[in-house]
Amino acid sequence: MSLISVDKDKCKKDGICIDECPVKIIHFPDKSSTPETFKGAEDFCINCGHCTCVCPVGALSHINFTPDTCPPIQKELLPTAEQAAHFLRFRRSIRTFKDKNIDKNKLEKVIDIARFAPSGHNFQPVEWTIVYEKTKVKKLTGMVIDWMHSILKALPKKAAEMHLDFIIAAWETGSDTVCRNVPHLIIAHGDKNNPTTHDSCVIAMTYLELTASSMDLGCCWAGYFNVAAQLWEPLKKELNLPLDHLAYGTMMIGIPKYKYHRLPTRKKSTISWI
């Protein structure tokens, strides 16, 4: 089967698929023909599905995408600019959680939506690890504290800049300011040899956080945890990520204990025009 097929009865020869192809592998072989791919197009196609999804009459099918398998956009579900702005401002970093687990199916649904985040060259390199049991989260958090102790001993000035002494002291008095006694952690990771993996994980985690917010769940980026997950060998071994993978984002996720009633302000944007 060829990379694309075109229904000649439906095709309007408007060239939209040609204009929208990111790697420009579709063309009109002549004025009377319907769109085709160049020879060797299979080697350059990034499987984004744009050609199929942008066709207004559903005339073009990609070998991996057909009009029937790509759901239509429901305009009535799209937010207005005002609604989108309000939702994005509504999102909060949650650090106080109910002592209650999230259903596994709900966590899978959050990730299922986050997987649609853009990635460089559509590599989709992001993989996910969920630390589900709270006892496991606490054990791993303790390993982050061990890493902090090592930094405090080896690089006291750097440790002071990172306020690690205060975090360690809080932990020793029973207060967890690393993972906030969250019930679950979600780690986005991928092949460290792929130059797109870092940004892809960060973008996917942002999608995940916003999705969770829409489902009455609360998230907060676990920055200290993620640094330790990249550097502290005992923690890396415990996480047992695939070979050549690095953790590029760790998210606390749980059910918020409290609700917010106002939208806080932020400093004005600094904009330079060139």
FIRO-16896 format. One record per atom (N, C-alpha, C, O, CB): z, x, y. Coordinates in steps of 0.02 Angstrom, whole numbers, padded with zeros to 5 digits, always signed. Glycine has a CB too. Layout:
! FIRO-16896
ZXY/...
***
This chain:
! FIRO-16896
+00000+00043-00060/+00000+00000+00000/+00000+00044+00062/+00036+00094+00065/+00062-00048+00001/-00041+00026+00112/-00044+00064+00174/+00020+00054+00214/+00058+00007+00201/-00106+00044+00216/+00032+00098+00263/+00093+00096+00302/+00100+00029+00339/+00155+00001+00341/+00094+00153+00352/+00046+00004+00367/+00048-00061+00399/-00010-00104+00374/-00061-00078+00352/+00044-00055+00477/+00000-00169+00377/-00055-00215+00362/-00055-00268+00418/-00003-00286+00444/-00046-00249+00292/-00114-00290+00435/-00121-00337+00491/-00158-00399+00468/-00210-00396+00437/-00159-00304+00550/-00128-00456+00484/-00160-00521+00471/-00214-00531+00524/-00199-00545+00582/-00107-00580+00470/-00277-00524+00504/-00332-00527+00552/-00339-00596+00585/-00364-00601+00640/-00396-00509+00518/-00316-00648+00550/-00321-00715+00579/-00269-00725+00634/-00280-00764+00681/-00312-00768+00525/-00212-00691+00628/-00159-00698+00678/-00166-00648+00736/-00148-00664+00793/-00092-00690+00645/-00190-00590+00721/-00191-00535+00770/-00231-00553+00832/-00288-00576+00828/-00220-00472+00738/-00201-00542+00891/-00234-00557+00954/-00266-00494+00985/-00297-00498+01038/-00182-00587+01003/-00259-00438+00951/-00287-00374+00975/-00263-00358+01046/-00301-00334+01088/-00363-00376+00973/-00198-00373+01059/-00171-00361+01125/-00145-00290+01134/-00130-00269+01190/-00114-00410+01139/-00140-00252+01079/-00120-00182+01084/-00046-00170+01097/-00025-00114+01111/-00158-00150+01137/-00006-00223+01091/+00066-00215+01104/+00098-00167+01054/+00138-00124+01073/+00101-00283+01102/+00080-00174+00991/+00108-00130+00939/+00089-00057+00952/+00129-00012+00938/+00084-00152+00870/+00030-00046+00977/+00007+00022+00993/+00048+00051+01050/+00070+00108+01046/-00069+00021+01011/+00059+00011+01102/+00098+00035+01159/+00171+00049+01140/+00201+00096+01165/+00096-00016+01216/+00198+00009+01096/+00269+00013+01081/+00287+00063+01025/+00345+00081+01018/+00295-00054+01062/+00238+00086+00988/+00254+00134+00934/+00282+00198+00965/+00248+00230+01004/+00190+00149+00892/+00343+00217+00947/+00374+00276+00979/+00337+00341+00964/+00338+00387+01005/+00445+00283+00955/+00305+00346+00906/+00272+00409+00887/+00196+00404+00891/+00161+00450+00871/+00293+00429+00816/+00172+00348+00918/+00100+00339+00933/+00054+00353+00873/+00007+00392+00877/+00081+00385+00990/+00070+00319+00818/+00028+00328+00758/-00016+00268+00744/-00050+00266+00693/+00073+00341+00697/-00017+00219+00790/-00059+00159+00782/-00113+00160+00835/-00101+00180+00892/-00015+00093+00787/-00173+00139+00817/-00228+00139+00865/-00279+00086+00844/-00276+00058+00790/-00262+00209+00869/-00327+00073+00889/-00385+00033+00874/-00441+00081+00852/-00464+00121+00893/-00407-00012+00935/-00463+00078+00790/-00518+00123+00771/-00583+00109+00808/-00623+00154+00820/-00530+00117+00696/-00592+00046+00828/-00649+00028+00871/-00631-00038+00905/-00581-00069+00888/-00716+00022+00831/-00671-00058+00953/-00655-00116+00994/-00651-00182+00955/-00616-00228+00976/-00706-00123+01048/-00685-00185+00899/-00687-00248+00861/-00635-00250+00806/-00628-00301+00772/-00756-00259+00832/-00598-00196+00795/-00552-00192+00739/-00481-00212+00759/-00464-00214+00818/-00551-00121+00711/-00442-00228+00708/-00370-00238+00718/-00335-00170+00713/-00366-00122+00690/-00341-00288+00665/-00274-00165+00735/-00239-00100+00736/-00234-00068+00666/-00226-00103+00616/-00170-00108+00765/-00238-00003+00665/-00229+00037+00605/-00187+00098+00622/-00177+00114+00680/-00298+00058+00574/-00163+00132+00571/-00127+00195+00582/-00175+00254+00574/-00225+00249+00537/-00067+00202+00534/-00159+00308+00607/-00198+00369+00599/-00186+00398+00529/-00136+00382+00497/-00179+00421+00652/-00231+00438+00506/-00223+00472+00442/-00161+00516+00445/-00150+00552+00493/-00287+00514+00425/-00121+00512+00392/-00060+00552+00389/-00002+00522+00428/+00049+00555+00438/-00073+00620+00415/-00009+00459+00449/+00043+00427+00489/+00110+00423+00452/+00163+00423+00484/+00021+00357+00509/+00108+00420+00386/+00169+00415+00347/+00216+00474+00360/+00277+00467+00355/+00152+00412+00273/+00188+00531+00377/+00229+00591+00389/+00265+00589+00456/+00312+00627+00468/+00186+00653+00385/+00243+00544+00501/+00272+00542+00568/+00311+00478+00582/+00351+00476+00629/+00217+00550+00619/+00298+00426+00543/+00332+00362+00554/+00408+00370+00547/+00432+00402+00500/+00306+00308+00504/+00446+00342+00594/+00519+00347+00592/+00551+00283+00567/+00612+00275+00571/+00546+00365+00661/+00512+00236+00542/+00538+00174+00512/+00584+00135+00559/+00636+00111+00538/+00575+00191+00448/+00563+00130+00622/+00604+00093+00670/+00592+00018+00667/+00635-00021+00687/+00590+00119+00740/+00533-00002+00643/+00518-00074+00639/+00492-00104+00704/+00481-00164+00707/+00578-00110+00617/+00483-00063+00755/+00462-00091+00820/+00394-00126+00815/+00384-00178+00846/+00458-00035+00872/+00348-00097+00777/+00281-00126+00773/+00282-00197+00746/+00246-00241+00770/+00236-00083+00728/+00324-00208+00696/+00330-00275+00667/+00366-00323+00714/+00344-00380+00724/+00366-00273+00600/+00421-00299+00744/+00464-00343+00783/+00438-00359+00852/+00458-00408+00883/+00531-00314+00788/+00392-00317+00879/+00367-00329+00946/+00306-00375+00947/+00289-00403+00999/+00350-00264+00980/+00275-00384+00890/+00215-00427+00887/+00234-00500+00899/+00272-00528+00859/+00179-00419+00818/+00209-00531+00951/+00230-00599+00968/+00205-00652+00919/+00231-00708+00918/+00206-00616+01036/+00154-00636+00879/+00127-00686+00833/+00141-00670+00760/+00118-00705+00715/+00052-00692+00842/+00180-00617+00747/+00198-00600+00678/+00139-00578+00636/+00135-00594+00577/+00232-00657+00645/+00092-00542+00667/+00031-00524+00631/+00037-00458+00592/+00000-00446+00545/-00026-00518+00679/+00084-00416+00612/+00088-00349+00583/+00147-00342+00536/+00203-00361+00553/+00092-00296+00639/+00134-00314+00478/+00187-00299+00430/+00188-00223+00417/+00136-00193+00405/+00177-00338+00364/+00247-00195+00420/+00257-00125+00402/+00277-00124+00328/+00304-00173+00303/+00311-00090+00447/+00266-00068+00295/+00282-00065+00224/+00356-00079+00211/+00374-00102+00157/+00264+00004+00196/+00399-00065+00261/+00471-00077+00253/+00497-00135+00294/+00555-00153+00289/+00509-00015+00273/+00453-00166+00334/+00474-00222+00377/+00418-00274+00379/+00361-00258+00394/+00491-00197+00448/+00436-00336+00365/+00388-00391+00372/+00417-00442+00421/+00477-00444+00430/+00371-00424+00303/+00374-00483+00451/+00401-00534+00496/+00452-00580+00462/+00497-00605+00495/+00343-00576+00524/+00444-00590+00398/+00490-00634+00362/+00559-00603+00351/+00609-00639+00346/+00460-00654+00296/+00561-00536+00347/+00626-00504+00333/+00662-00482+00397/+00719-00459+00394/+00615-00444+00289/+00629-00488+00454/+00660-00470+00518/+00678-00535+00555/+00633-00570+00578/+00612-00425+00561/+00742-00551+00561/+00763-00614+00591/+00737-00621+00662/+00734-00572+00699/+00838-00620+00591/+00718-00682+00682/+00695-00692+00751/+00753-00687+00800/+00810-00702+00783/+00661-00761+00757/+00737-00666+00861/+00788-00662+00913/+00804-00734+00936/+00760-00773+00951/+00763-00619+00973/+00869-00749+00939/+00892-00815+00961/+00914-00808+01034/+00970-00787+01049/+00951-00842+00915/+00870-00827+01078/+00883-00817+01149/+00946-00853+01173/+00979-00830+01219/+00824-00842+01190/+00963-00908+01140/+01022-00946+01161/+01087-00907+01147/+01139-00923+01175/+01024-01013+01127/+01083-00857+01103/+01142-00817+01087/+01149-00755+01131/+01201-00721+01130/+01141-00796+01015/+01098-00740+01170/+01101-00681+01213/+01146-00694+01273/+01139-00747+01305/+01031-00659+01235/+01190-00647+01290/+01234-00657+01348/+01196-00649+01413/+01147-00611+01417/+01293-00609+01346/+01219-00682+01464/+01193-00670+01530/+01220-00603+01555/+01266-00575+01525/+01212-00729+01579/+01192-00578+01610/+01217-00516+01638/+01291-00522+01657/+01330-00475+01649/+01175-00495+01699/+01309-00580+01683/+01379-00591+01703/+01425-00592+01642/+01479-00564+01643/+01385-00657+01742/+01402-00625+01588/+01442-00627+01526/+01449-00558+01495/+01503-00539+01472/+01410-00675+01476/+01394-00519+01495/+01397-00452+01467/+01445-00408+01507/+01484-00371+01478/+01327-00421+01467/+01442-00413+01573/+01487-00373+01615/+01559-00391+01603/+01602-00348+01599/+01469-00382+01689/+01573-00456+01596/+01641-00478+01584/+01666-00455+01516/+01723-00433+01510/+01646-00555+01589/+01624-00459+01466/+01644-00437+01398/+01658-00362+01397/+01707-00341+01367/+01589-00454+01347/+01615-00323+01429/+01625-00250+01428/+01688-00230+01466/+01721-00182+01448/+01564-00215+01458/+01704-00267+01519/+01766-00253+01555/+01827-00279+01517/+01883-00254+01526/+01764-00284+01624/+01817-00329+01475/+01871-00359+01435/+01898-00310+01383/+01957-00312+01365/+01847-00423+01401/+01854-00266+01358/+01874-00220+01305/+01932-00176+01329/+01931-00149+01384/+01815-00176+01283/+01982-00169+01286/+02039-00127+01301/+02051-00078+01244/+02035-00092+01186/+02103-00170+01315/+02080-00021+01259/+02104+00025+01207/+02172-00001+01185/+02220-00001+01224/+02108+00099+01232/+02176-00022+01123/+02237-00054+01097/+02280-00001+01061/+02256+00036+01019/+02220-00112+01049/+02344+00000+01079/+02389+00049+01049/+02451+00017+01018/+02495+00053+00992/+02410+00100+01100/+02455-00049+01019/+02512-00084+00989/+02484-00137+00943/+02448-00183+00964/+02559-00116+01044/+02500-00131+00879/+02469-00174+00828/+02520-00214+00788/+02577-00194+00780/+02427-00131+00781/+02497-00271+00764/+02538-00309+00717/+02542-00272+00650/+02495-00237+00631/+02509-00381+00707/+02598-00281+00617/+02606-00250+00551/+02573-00294+00499/+02605-00325+00457/+02682-00239+00534/+02507-00296+00503/+02468-00341+00461/+02400-00310+00447/+02368-00284+00493/+02460-00411+00493/+02378-00313+00385/+02313-00284+00367/+02255-00329+00388/+02262-00390+00393/+02310-00272+00292/+02199-00297+00402/+02137-00333+00413/+02102-00341+00346/+02101-00295+00306/+02091-00295+00465/+02074-00399+00334/+02037-00411+00272/+01981-00360+00265/+01945-00347+00314/+02010-00483+00269/+01972-00333+00206/+01921-00282+00195/+01851-00307+00212/+01810-00270+00238/+01923-00258+00123/+01838-00370+00197/+01772-00398+00212/+01758-00398+00287/+01701-00389+00309/+01766-00470+00185/+01811-00408+00327/+01803-00408+00399/+01788-00338+00424/+01748-00329+00470/+01866-00436+00434/+01821-00288+00396/+01807-00219+00415/+01735-00200+00397/+01701-00165+00434/+01857-00171+00381/+01713-00223+00339/+01644-00209+00319/+01595-00242+00365/+01541-00215+00379/+01632-00232+00247/+01612-00302+00390/+01568-00337+00436/+01562-00300+00503/+01508-00296+00532/+01593-00410+00448/+01618-00272+00526/+01617-00232+00588/+01570-00173+00581/+01529-00160+00625/+01688-00208+00607/+01575-00138+00525/+01532-00080+00512/+01460-00102+00503/+01413-00067+00523/+01556-00041+00451/+01450-00159+00471/+01382-00184+00459/+01345-00195+00525/+01284-00187+00528/+01384-00248+00418/+01381-00215+00577/+01350-00224+00642/+01341-00156+00677/+01291-00144+00710/+01391-00272+00686/+01391-00113+00670/+01389-00047+00702/+01331-00005+00677/+01307+00040+00712/+01454-00010+00691/+01307-00018+00617/+01253+00023+00589/+01187+00013+00627/+01140+00051+00617/+01243+00006+00515/+01183-00038+00669/+01122-00049+00708/+01122-00009+00773/+01076-00017+00813/+01115-00122+00723/+01171+00032+00784/+01172+00075+00843/+01113+00123+00841/+01093+00145+00786/+01239+00113+00848/+01086+00141+00898/+01029+00188+00898/+01049+00257+00875/+01107+00278+00884/+00998+00192+00968/+01001+00293+00847/+01013+00362+00826/+00950+00402+00840/+00894+00375+00838/+01033+00366+00750/+00959+00466+00854/+00903+00509+00869/+00851+00509+00814/+00868+00521+00755/+00926+00579+00882/+00788+00497+00832/+00732+00495+00784/+00743+00444+00729/+00713+00447+00675/+00722+00565+00753/+00788+00397+00741/+00805+00345+00692/+00827+00375+00625/+00813+00347+00572/+00746+00297+00681/+00860+00433+00628/+00884+00464+00566/+00939+00423+00533/+00948+00427+00472/+00910+00534+00580/+00976+00384+00571/+01032+00344+00545/+01077+00388+00501/+01087+00373+00442/+01006+00284+00505/+01105+00442+00530/+01144+00489+00490/+01217+00472+00480/+01253+00508+00446/+01139+00555+00521/+01239+00416+00510/+01311+00401+00510/+01333+00374+00443/+01303+00328+00415/+01327+00352+00565/+01388+00402+00417/+01422+00375+00359/+01493+00359+00378/+01519+00384+00429/+01419+00425+00298/+01526+00318+00338/+01592+00292+00358/+01644+00303+00303/+01629+00297+00243/+01586+00217+00374/+01704+00318+00324/+01761+00320+00279/+01816+00277+00310/+01834+00287+00368/+01786+00393+00266/+01842+00230+00271/+01896+00187+00294/+01961+00209+00260/+01965+00210+00198/+01881+00112+00279/+02011+00227+00299/+02078+00240+00272/+02115+00173+00277/+02137+00153+00331/+02116+00298+00312/+02121+00139+00221/+02143+00069+00223/+02219+00062+00217/+02249+00022+00253/+02110+00030+00168/+02250+00100+00172/+02321+00091+00160/+02362+00124+00216/+02350+00182+00235/+02341+00121+00092/+02411+00087+00243/+02451+00112+00298/+02491+00174+00277/+02502+00219+00318/+02498+00058+00323/+02513+00176+00215/+02550+00235+00192/+02506+00297+00193/+02529+00352+00206/+02578+00223+00121/+02442+00287+00179/+02394+00343+00181/+02383+00365+00253/+02378+00425+00267/+02326+00323+00147/+02378+00316+00298/+02370+00333+00369/+02429+00376+00393/+02420+00425+00428/+02364+00269+00412/+02490+00356+00372/+02549+00393+00393/+02549+00464+00363/+02568+00512+00397/+02612+00356+00371/+02528+00470+00301/+02525+00536+00270/+02476+00581+00308/+02491+00639+00321/+02504+00530+00196/+02418+00554+00324/+02367+00593+00359/+02391+00611+00430/+02377+00665+00455/+02301+00555+00362/+02427+00564+00461/+02453+00577+00528/+02503+00635+00525/+02505+00677+00570/+02486+00514+00557/+02544+00636+00473/+02590+00691+00463/+02554+00758+00458/+02580+00809+00481/+02632+00680+00402/+02495+00757+00428/+02456+00819+00423/+02428+00840+00491/+02420+00899+00505/+02398+00810+00374/+02414+00791+00534/+02394+00807+00603/+02452+00841+00639/+02442+00889+00677/+02372+00742+00641/+02513+00817+00628/+02572+00848+00657/+02579+00920+00632/+02597+00964+00670/+02635+00807+00641/+02565+00932+00568/+02567+01000+00541/+02518+01045+00578/+02533+01102+00595/+02551+01000+00466/+02458+01018+00592/+02408+01056+00630/+02434+01072+00700/+02423+01127+00726/+02342+01016+00634/+02467+01024+00731/+02495+01034+00797/+02547+01089+00797/+02550+01131+00842/+02525+00969+00825/+02589+01090+00745/+02638+01143+00738/+02604+01211+00735/+02628+01260+00765/+02681+01132+00675/+02548+01215+00700/+02512+01279+00693/+02484+01302+00760/+02484+01361+00775/+02456+01273+00642/+02460+01255+00801/+02434+01271+00867/+02491+01292+00914/+02485+01339+00953/+02395+01211+00897/+02547+01257+00908/+02605+01273+00950/+02629+01344+00936/+02651+01379+00982/+02662+01223+00937/+02624+01365+00875/+02646+01432+00856/+02595+01485+00875/+02612+01538+00902/+02660+01435+00780/+02531+01472+00862/+02479+01522+00873/+02454+01524+00945/+02438+01577+00971/+02421+01509+00827/+02450+01466+00977/+02422+01461+01045/+02468+01418+01088/+02449+01362+01106/+02350+01432+01043/+02526+01442+01105/+02575+01401+01142/+02549+01375+01209/+02564+01319+01228/+02638+01440+01154/+02509+01416+01245/+02482+01393+01308/+02434+01335+01298/+02437+01285+01335/+02447+01450+01345/+02390+01341+01249/+02343+01287+01234/+02380+01225+01211/+02362+01169+01229/+02292+01309+01180/+02432+01234+01170/+02471+01178+01146/+02504+01141+01204/+02509+01080+01204/+02524+01202+01097/+02528+01179+01254/+02559+01148+01312/+02509+01108+01352/+02524+01053+01377/+02592+01201+01357/+02448+01135+01359/+02396+01098+01395/+02379+01032+01361/+02362+00983+01394/+02332+01141+01400/+02385+01031+01294/+02370+00971+01256/+02431+00927+01244/+02427+00875+01211/+02340+00990+01189/+02488+00947+01273/+02551+00910+01267/+02573+00900+01193/+02604+00850+01176/+02544+00841+01300/+02557+00949+01153/+02573+00943+01082/+02648+00945+01069/+02672+00914+01021/+02539+00998+01043/+02685+00980+01111/+02758+00983+01101/+02790+00914+01109/+02836+00897+01072/+02790+01032+01151/+02765+00875+01156/+02792+00808+01166/+02774+00762+01108/+02814+00721+01086/+02766+00777+01232/+02713+00770+01082/+02691+00728+01025/+02732+00744+00963/+02752+00699+00926/+02616+00738+01012/+02743+00808+00952/+02784+00829+00895/+02855+00804+00901/+02884+00779+00853/+02784+00906+00888/+02883+00809+00961/+02952+00786+00972/+02957+00711+00961/+03006+00687+00932/+02975+00803+01044/+02907+00673+00984/+02907+00601+00973/+02904+00585+00899/+02940+00540+00875/+02848+00568+01010/+02862+00621+00862/+02855+00609+00790/+02922+00621+00754/+02941+00583+00709/+02801+00656+00760/+02957+00673+00775/+03020+00690+00743/+03075+00639+00757/+03126+00637+00722/+03043+00757+00765/+03065+00598+00809/+03113+00544+00823/+03088+00476+00797/+03118+00424+00811/+03126+00540+00899/+03033+00478+00759/+03008+00417+00729/+02955+00380+00768/+02938+00324+00751/+03064+00372+00717/+02929+00411+00821/+02878+00378+00862/+02810+00411+00850/+02802+00472+00859/+02897+00382+00938/+02762+00372+00829/+02695+00398+00814/+02649+00387+00874/+02625+00331+00885/+02666+00363+00751/+02636+00440+00912/+02590+00435+00968/+02522+00464+00950/+02479+00473+00994/+02619+00470+01029/+02511+00480+00887/+02446+00504+00863/+02404+00446+00840/+02348+00437+00863/+02455+00556+00806/+02430+00407+00793/+02393+00349+00766/+02428+00283+00779/+02405+00231+00755/+02383+00358+00692/+02482+00284+00816/+02514+00223+00842/+02534+00173+00788/+02535+00113+00799/+02468+00189+00889/+02551+00198+00728/+02571+00154+00673/+02517+00102+00656/+02532+00047+00634/+02636+00119+00689/+02455+00121+00668/+02399+00075+00654/+02393+00065+00579/+02407+00111+00541/+02333+00102+00685/+02371+00007+00556/+02364-00004+00484/+02304+00031+00453/+02305+00049+00394/+02360-00077+00469/+02250+00041+00493/+02189+00068+00464/+02156+00119+00511/+02165+00116+00572/+02140+00012+00448/+02119+00165+00482/+02077+00210+00520/+02005+00205+00495/+01994+00196+00435/+02103+00283+00515/+01957+00211+00540/+01887+00215+00521/+01859+00281+00547/+01865+00296+00606/+01846+00154+00548/+01829+00319+00503/+01802+00385+00521/+01726+00383+00515/+01699+00364+00463/+01832+00441+00476/+01693+00403+00569/+01620+00409+00568/+01604+00483+00557/+01628+00526+00594/+01587+00382+00634/+01563+00497+00507/+01548+00566+00491/+01476+00573+00469/+01443+00523+00454/+01596+00593+00437/+01453+00634+00466/+01384+00646+00444/+01370+00720+00438/+01413+00762+00451/+01334+00614+00493/+01309+00736+00419/+01288+00805+00407/+01290+00845+00471/+01256+00829+00519/+01216+00806+00377/+01331+00897+00472/+01338+00939+00532/+01275+00979+00547/+01268+01005+00603/+01397+00986+00524/+01230+00984+00499/+01168+01022+00509/+01113+00981+00543/+01061+01007+00562/+01142+01049+00444/+01125+00916+00549/+01078+00872+00583/+01098+00868+00657/+01152+00844+00672/+01076+00800+00551/+01056+00891+00702/+01075+00894+00773/+01087+00825+00805/+01116+00821+00859/+01023+00929+00812/+01066+00772+00772/+01076+00705+00801/+01141+00672+00778/+01159+00620+00804/+01018+00661+00782/+01176+00703+00730/+01232+00669+00699/+01290+00656+00747/+01318+00601+00747/+01257+00709+00641/+01307+00705+00787/+01364+00696+00832/+01355+00636+00877/+01397+00591+00879/+01374+00759+00874/+01300+00635+00915/+01288+00580+00961/+01280+00514+00925/+01303+00462+00949/+01225+00594+01004/+01249+00515+00867/+01239+00453+00829/+01306+00424+00808/+01316+00363+00810/+01196+00467+00767/+01353+00467+00787/+01419+00443+00768/+01457+00414+00827/+01489+00362+00821/+01460+00500+00736/+01453+00448+00884/+01488+00424+00944/+01460+00356+00966/+01498+00311+00983/+01482+00476+01001/+01394+00350+00966/+01364+00286+00986/+01383+00231+00937/+01399+00175+00957/+01287+00293+00991/+01379+00246+00872/+01397+00197+00821/+01470+00175+00827/+01486+00117+00818/+01383+00224+00751/+01514+00223+00842/+01584+00206+00851/+01595+00162+00912/+01639+00119+00912/+01626+00270+00856/+01555+00172+00963/+01559+00129+01022/+01538+00058+01005/+01570+00010+01025/+01516+00157+01080/+01483+00053+00966/+01463-00013+00942/+01519-00045+00901/+01534-00104+00909/+01398-00007+00899/+01549-00005+00858/+01603-00031+00815/+01661-00057+00857/+01688-00111+00844/+01629+00025+00768/+01681-00019+00908/+01737-00039+00950/+01722-00105+00986/+01765-00149+00990/+01754+00015+01001/+01662-00111+01013/+01643-00172+01048/+01639-00232+01001/+01660-00287+01017/+01577-00163+01085/+01611-00220+00942/+01607-00273+00891/+01677-00296+00872/+01689-00356+00867/+01570-00248+00830/+01721-00249+00860/+01790-00266+00842/+01823-00309+00896/+01859-00357+00881/+01831-00203+00829/+01810-00291+00959/+01839-00328+01014/+01816-00401+01014/+01854-00446+01031/+01822-00295+01080/+01753-00412+00994/+01726-00480+00992/+01755-00520+00934/+01748-00581+00932/+01650-00478+00986/+01787-00486+00887/+01815-00519+00827/+01892-00521+00829/+01925-00528+00778/+01792-00483+00764/+01919-00515+00890/+01993-00517+00901/+02029-00461+00865/+02086-00469+00844/+02021-00584+00877/+01995-00404+00857/+02027-00344+00830/+02035-00294+00886/+02001-00298+00937/+01985-00314+00771/+02081-00247+00876/+02094-00197+00927/+02079-00127+00902/+02092-00112+00844/+02165-00201+00950/+02052-00085+00945/+02034-00017+00927/+02059+00032+00979/+02071+00015+01036/+01958-00010+00918/+02066+00095+00957/+02079+00150+01003/+02054+00214+00970/+02065+00225+00910/+02155+00155+01021/+02019+00255+01009/+01994+00318+00983/+02053+00364+00967/+02097+00374+01008/+01946+00351+01034/+02053+00392+00907/+02106+00437+00884/+02084+00509+00895/+02062+00543+00848/+02124+00424+00809/+02089+00531+00957/+02062+00596+00975/+02096+00655+00941/+02063+00699+00914/+02066+00605+01049/+02163+00655+00942/+02199+00709+00910/+02184+00712+00835/+02174+00765+00806/+02275+00702+00921/+02182+00653+00804/+02167+00650+00733/+02099+00681+00718/+02092+00720+00671/+02170+00578+00708/+02050+00664+00759/+01982+00686+00745/+01974+00761+00754/+01937+00793+00716/+01932+00650+00789/+02008+00790+00804/+02005+00862+00813/+02035+00896+00751/+02007+00944+00725/+02043+00884+00877/+02092+00871+00729/+02124+00900+00670/+02080+00891+00608/+02078+00935+00565/+02193+00868+00658/+02045+00835+00604/+02001+00822+00547/+01943+00871+00545/+01913+00881+00492/+01975+00751+00549/+01926+00900+00601/+01873+00950+00604/+01898+01020+00591/+01860+01063+00567/+01838+00947+00671/+01961+01033+00607/+01986+01102+00608/+02038+01120+00555/+02042+01177+00533/+02014+01117+00674/+02078+01071+00534/+02136+01085+00491/+02117+01076+00418/+02106+01020+00394/+02196+01039+00509/+02113+01131+00383/+02088+01130+00314/+02126+01082+00268/+02093+01047+00229/+02090+01199+00286/+02192+01080+00270/+02228+01032+00226/+02206+00960+00238/+02200+00921+00191/+02303+01038+00236/+02196+00942+00301/+02174+00874+00317/+02102+00863+00295/+02086+00810+00268/+02181+00860+00392/+02059+00912+00306/+01989+00907+00284/+01986+00897+00208/+01947+00857+00183/+01950+00969+00305/+02028+00934+00173/+02028+00928+00100/+02053+00859+00078/+02026+00830+00031/+02073+00982+00070/+02103+00833+00113/+02130+00767+00096/+02080+00712+00109/+02076+00664+00071/+02194+00755+00136/+02041+00719+00162/+01991+00668+00178/+01933+00670+00129/+01902+00618+00115/+01965+00677+00250/+01918+00729+00104/+01867+00738+00052/+01800+00708+00073/+01768+00671+00035/+01891+00705-00014/+01779+00725+00134/+01713+00703+00157/+01659+00741+00118/+01673+00795+00091/+01705+00715+00234/+01598+00714+00115/+01544+00749+00080/+01533+00820+00107/+01548+00834+00165/+01480+00709+00085/+01507+00862+00064/+01493+00931+00083/+01448+00932+00145/+01400+00894+00149/+01461+00969+00024/+01463+00977+00191/+01425+00986+00254/+01435+00929+00304/+01401+00927+00355/+01352+00993+00238/+01481+00883+00289/+01496+00830+00337/+01553+00850+00383/+01599+00886+00363/+01512+00765+00301/+01549+00826+00445/+01605+00832+00492/+01623+00762+00517/+01580+00718+00521/+01586+00879+00552/+01687+00753+00533/+01709+00691+00565/+01692+00696+00639/+01716+00741+00673/+01785+00678+00553/+01652+00650+00663/+01633+00651+00734/+01666+00595+00773/+01654+00589+00834/+01558+00646+00740/+01705+00554+00741/+01741+00502+00776/+01790+00468+00729/+01772+00451+00673/+01692+00451+00806/+01851+00458+00753/+01901+00422+00714/+01928+00365+00757/+01947+00376+00815/+01960+00469+00690/+01929+00305+00729/+01950+00246+00767/+02010+00214+00733/+02009+00198+00673/+01892+00196+00773/+02064+00203+00772/+02118+00160+00748/+02093+00088+00753/+02058+00070+00801/+02183+00171+00790/+02109+00048+00704/+02088-00022+00707/+02141-00066+00674/+02164-00052+00619/+02019-00032+00673/+02159-00119+00709/+02209-00165+00684/+02206-00230+00723/+02160-00242+00761/+02279-00135+00688/+02256-00272+00713/+02261-00336+00749/+02308-00325+00808/+02366-00307+00799/+02288-00393+00702/+02283-00335+00869/+02325-00323+00928/+02389-00365+00928/+02388-00424+00910/+02286-00337+00991/+02443-00334+00947/+02507-00369+00950/+02510-00414+01012/+02543-00466+01012/+02566-00320+00950/+02477-00392+01065/+02479-00429+01128/+02408-00443+01153/+02360-00409+01134/+02519-00389+01181/+02403-00492+01197/+02339-00509+01229/+02342-00488+01303/+02394-00492+01335/+02323-00584+01221/+02285-00467+01328/+02279-00451+01399/+02256-00512+01438/+02219-00553+01412/+02231-00391+01410/+02278-00516+01501/+02263-00575+01542/+02227-00558+01607/+02209-00603+01645/+02326-00611+01558/+02216-00494+01620/+02181-00473+01680/+02133-00416+01662/+02140-00383+01611/+02231-00451+01735/+02084-00405+01706/+02037-00350+01699/+02057-00295+01748/+02052-00306+01809/+01964-00373+01710/+02080-00237+01724/+02100-00184+01771/+02040-00155+01808/+01983-00158+01784/+02137-00129+01734/+02054-00126+01866/+02001-00095+01905/+01992-00022+01882/+02035+00006+01849/+02016-00099+01980/+01937+00007+01901/+01923+00078+01887/+01894+00110+01950/+01871+00075+01995/+01874+00086+01827/+01896+00176+01953/+01870+00209+02012/+01795+00197+02019/+01761+00185+01969/+01885+00285+02009/+01770+00202+02080/+01699+00191+02093/+01657+00245+02059/+01679+00302+02051/+01686+00190+02168/+01598+00226+02039/+01552+00274+02008/+01528+00325+02059/+01517+00309+02118/+01493+00238+01977/+01520+00387+02037/+01489+00438+02078/+01416+00442+02058/+01400+00458+02000/+01525+00508+02069/+01372+00428+02104/+01300+00425+02089/+01262+00474+02133/+01273+00476+02194/+01273+00352+02100/+01219+00513+02103/+01175+00557+02140/+01103+00534+02127/+01083+00521+02070/+01184+00632+02118/+01065+00528+02181/+00994+00508+02176/+00950+00569+02185/+00960+00607+02232/+00976+00453+02227/+00903+00578+02141/+00858+00635+02145/+00785+00611+02153/+00739+00652+02157/+00865+00680+02083/
***
